[in-house]
Amino acid sequence: MTKLSEIDLGSALLSTFILIGFIATAFVFVRLTIIGINYLKVNFSKEEGQNKEKKENEIETKGF
């Protein structure tokens, strides 16, 4: 009977650590997604800012 309780304890610990691993993996994916989205926002806003400056300069040079 003691072996059965040891197996149950080991199984419970293993299941707990597997669950913790899944939660940690999900947290990493969410974190990487947030970092990727912020990276894209920063890069596109810089490109739009550079394009706006170029367009404004072109508009200013055209004219009298």
Rosetta silent file (secondary structure, phi, psi, omega in degrees, C-alpha in Angstrom):
SEQUENCE: MTKLSEIDLGSALLSTFILIGFIATAFVFVRLTIIGINYLKVNFSKEEGQNKEKKENEIETKGF
SCORE:     score description
SCORE:     0.000 S_00000001
   1 L     0.000  -30.160  179.913    0.000    0.000    0.000 S_00000001
   2 H   -67.812  -33.541  178.736    2.894    2.397    0.601 S_00000001
   3 H   -65.395  -36.926  178.992    4.044    1.985   -2.991 S_00000001
   4 H   -63.769  -41.226 -179.957    0.619    3.018   -4.228 S_00000001
   5 H   -70.392  -32.980  176.233    0.702    6.240   -2.186 S_00000001
   6 H   -67.618  -38.483  178.249    4.227    6.995   -3.436 S_00000001
   7 H   -65.797  -41.960  178.554    3.080    6.568   -7.017 S_00000001
   8 H   -62.494  -42.067  179.348    0.133    8.891   -6.388 S_00000001
   9 H   -65.528  -45.131  178.129    2.416   11.492   -4.844 S_00000001
  10 H   -63.025  -41.539  178.594    4.899   11.250   -7.721 S_00000001
  11 H   -64.355  -40.011  179.459    2.097   11.406  -10.264 S_00000001
  12 H   -65.973  -42.702  178.490    0.620   14.463   -8.566 S_00000001
  13 H   -64.265  -42.998  179.540    3.997   16.209   -8.523 S_00000001
  14 H   -62.672  -44.984  179.066    4.643   15.352  -12.155 S_00000001
  15 H   -62.316  -39.451  179.248    1.213   16.588  -13.197 S_00000001
  16 H   -63.578  -45.647 -178.967    1.736   19.800  -11.235 S_00000001
  17 H   -68.776  -33.945  175.690    5.076   20.514  -12.878 S_00000001
  18 H   -65.137  -42.366  177.809    3.677   19.732  -16.339 S_00000001
  19 H   -62.713  -42.898  177.450    0.820   22.167  -15.695 S_00000001
  20 H   -61.854  -38.239  177.791    3.275   24.820  -14.505 S_00000001
  21 H   -63.597  -42.133  178.338    5.299   24.242  -17.695 S_00000001
  22 H   -64.804  -41.394  179.463    2.246   24.770  -19.898 S_00000001
  23 H   -64.441  -42.802  179.315    1.333   27.960  -18.057 S_00000001
  24 H   -64.245  -39.615  178.563    4.902   29.264  -18.357 S_00000001
  25 H   -64.674  -42.585  177.398    4.962   28.443  -22.086 S_00000001
  26 H   -62.312  -40.654  178.426    1.684   30.276  -22.644 S_00000001
  27 H   -61.924  -40.386  179.103    3.066   33.259  -20.723 S_00000001
  28 H   -64.796  -42.268  179.603    6.168   33.295  -22.960 S_00000001
  29 H   -64.787  -41.202  178.133    4.051   33.235  -26.131 S_00000001
  30 H   -63.623  -42.826 -179.510    1.866   36.086  -24.878 S_00000001
  31 H   -62.823  -44.719  178.879    4.958   38.065  -23.920 S_00000001
  32 H   -65.343  -35.794  177.421    6.604   37.519  -27.329 S_00000001
  33 H   -64.429  -43.329  178.946    3.388   38.523  -29.084 S_00000001
  34 H   -63.947  -42.384  178.876    3.235   41.782  -27.118 S_00000001
  35 H   -63.089  -42.221  179.271    6.893   42.507  -27.878 S_00000001
  36 H   -63.734  -42.394  179.648    6.312   41.799  -31.591 S_00000001
  37 H   -64.491  -44.003  178.670    3.273   44.064  -31.762 S_00000001
  38 H   -64.377  -37.510  177.961    5.123   46.901  -30.044 S_00000001
  39 H   -62.191  -44.143  179.141    8.090   46.397  -32.389 S_00000001
  40 H   -65.856  -40.525  178.947    5.830   46.694  -35.426 S_00000001
  41 H   -61.052  -43.776 -178.026    4.103   49.783  -34.032 S_00000001
  42 H   -65.950  -43.855 -177.594    7.420   51.531  -33.420 S_00000001
  43 H   -68.515  -41.248 -179.679    8.813   50.686  -36.851 S_00000001
  44 H   -70.591  -34.058  178.988    5.706   51.669  -38.785 S_00000001
  45 H   -68.996  -34.420  176.448    5.349   54.930  -36.884 S_00000001
  46 H   -67.125  -42.037  179.609    8.976   55.795  -37.707 S_00000001
  47 H   -64.855  -41.731  178.844    8.424   55.023  -41.390 S_00000001
  48 H   -64.699  -39.065  179.089    5.259   57.121  -41.483 S_00000001
  49 H   -64.808  -40.875  178.494    7.058   59.970  -39.750 S_00000001
  50 H   -67.783  -40.750  179.107    9.910   59.879  -42.262 S_00000001
  51 H   -66.167  -38.019  178.886    7.496   59.719  -45.186 S_00000001
  52 H   -64.647  -42.035  179.416    5.502   62.664  -43.830 S_00000001
  53 H   -63.430  -41.085  179.249    8.638   64.754  -43.493 S_00000001
  54 H   -65.390  -41.995 -179.493    9.674   63.932  -47.055 S_00000001
  55 H   -65.828  -40.232  178.936    6.221   64.731  -48.387 S_00000001
  56 H   -64.974  -39.664  178.359    6.133   68.043  -46.514 S_00000001
  57 H   -65.622  -39.716  178.831    9.564   68.950  -47.884 S_00000001
  58 H   -65.322  -39.641  179.887    8.481   68.081  -51.427 S_00000001
  59 H   -66.449  -40.996 -179.617    5.347   70.184  -51.041 S_00000001
  60 H   -66.439  -36.257 -178.462    7.376   73.132  -49.738 S_00000001
  61 H   -75.080  -26.269  176.630    9.871   72.982  -52.634 S_00000001
  62 L   -81.373  126.152  179.278    7.113   72.951  -55.196 S_00000001
  63 L   140.809 -159.721 -175.606    5.782   76.406  -55.658 S_00000001
  64 L   -77.670    0.000    0.000    7.044   79.917  -56.085 S_00000001
